[in-house]
Amino acid sequence: MSEHAGDPATEAFVAHRNLLFTVAYEILGSAADAEDVLQETWLRWVKVDLDQVRDQRAYLIRITTRQSLNRLRTLQRRREAYVGPWLPEPLLTAPDTAEDVELAESVSMALMLVLETLTPTERAVFVLREAFDVDYDEIAAAVDKTPAAVRQIAHRARQHVDARRPRTVVSPGERRAALEAFQRAVETSDLQALLGVLAPDVVVVSDGGGRKLAALQPVVGADKAVRLFVGSMQKVGGTLSTEPAVVNGNPALLFRLDGELDGVAALRIEDGLVTGIYYVRNPEKLSRVESETPLTLR
C-alpha cells in the first residue's frame, strides 16, 4: 500500500482503518479474520470511483460488512467442529478503552459471546446499529435487505441480546478492585478469598481449542470454579505468574508459565463480584495480547 501514499483512496482507508478493523472484529470475533477482511476491503476500495462516493466512511463500512458476512458464514462451519467452547480472540487494548463505556461493552467477551448466538445477518445488523450507529438505509445496503426488514432484524437482535447481556454498568474503580482481589486470591491460592470474589453463579468458559487442557463445557457455580482453578494450578509444572491487563476493554489477567504466555482470563464483573471468567488458552488465539490493538467506534 505504501507506493500509493498520498493518493485519496489510501488516505481515506488509512483514516478509517481502526474503525473498519473494529467493525470486522465485532462481526467475526477473530482478529486474524478481521485483518483478512481489511485486506479484501482494500482491494475492492482501490477499484472504486471516488467521485461517485458521497460518504467514504459509510461506503468503507459497507464493503467491510459484506466481506465480514461472507467470511462469517464460512467460520460458523469451522466453529461447529471446534473442540470445546469457542471464545473470541482476545485483544490487548489501551487502558483508556475501559473508560469508553460504549466501546468497552461492545467488544467485551461477555457481549461477543452473546453475539455468537445470532445469525450472521442479525449479528451484522446489531453491530452496525448498536455499536456504530449506522442508519437503517446504510445497513440495508450492506446486508442486501430492505430498510424495513433491517428494522425488524435490528429489533429482534436487540431483544435477543438484551435478554442475555450483563445488566449493570460497573465503574472502572469497581472493576479494578475486583480484578485485584481475584489476582491476589489466585496468586496465593487462597480458596476462601477466591470464593469471596466470585459470584455464587459465576460461569467459567475455557477455550483450549483441543491444543491445551481446558474444560470441555462451561463450569457454573463458585465451588466448581474454585475446584477447577485449584486443580489447574496443581497440574502446572512450573512457575505460574499473573499480571493485570485490559483485554477487549475490560479487566483481565495474563497467565505466564515460566515467563511464557499461557493464557488470558477476561473477567465480567457485576456488583463488585466476578460473574464470568473467559479463559483463552488456545495458543493460536494469543498473538494479540502482547501488543495493543487500537479500536474505535467512530
Secondary structure, DSSP 8 states (H G I E B T S, - for coil): -GGGTTSHHHHHHHHHHHHHHHHHHHHHS-HHHHHHHHHHHHHHHTTS-GGG-S-HHHHHHHHHHHHHHHHHHHHHHHHHT-SS-------B--GGGGG-HHHHHHT-HHHHHHHTTS-HHHHHHHIIIIIT---HHHHHHHHTS-HHHHHHHHHHHHHHHHTTS------HHHHHHHHHHHHHHHHTT-HHHHHHHEEEEEEEEEE-TTTS---SS-EESHHHHHHHHHHHHHH--S-EEEEEEEETTEEEEEEEETTEEEEEEEEEEETTEEEEEEEE--GGG-TTSSS-------
